Amino acid sequence: MLGARKFAIINVGMLGCVPAARLLDAAGACEADLNKLASGLNDALEPMIAGLAAKLPGFAYSLADLYGLTGATFSDPRAVGYTDISAACCGGGILGAEEACLPNSTLCANRDQHAFWDRVHPSQRGAMLSAMNFYRSRPGRYTTPIDFKGLTESS
């Protein structure tokens, strides 16, 4: 049998909360409609993946919940060391999101305290927090049916 059998899948995060989306709101709040779209896609993704697992022999997966992790992080950003969850660390203009992150862009003073590196991408700290939570997570918290570590160890 040829082909991939193990899949680590990450759902869509809170797209409405990236700095570029926050520009759509005069107060810089998360764009609720974009978050609704992401949530709807995520709601459809889980049963679809589970259905594939039931039909394909040897198919194993771990589905990580970036949307849930982002929501938890944004509800208590200081718990993970963030002081800014709305502006980009690298970029220009309002929220650092009106201009792209370029070699001559202004950078924030402390990168680890920002959730976003540029107008759409997480900071290095954000990527590390996601990786840590998805690799070794209590199943059902941010991964289902197993975490990424369990997936790598499964036969």
Summary of the structure (lengths in Angstrom):
residues: 155
radius of gyration: 17.4
end to end distance: 14.4
largest distance: 54.8
contacts: 470
relative contact order: 0.17
helix: 45%
strand: 17%
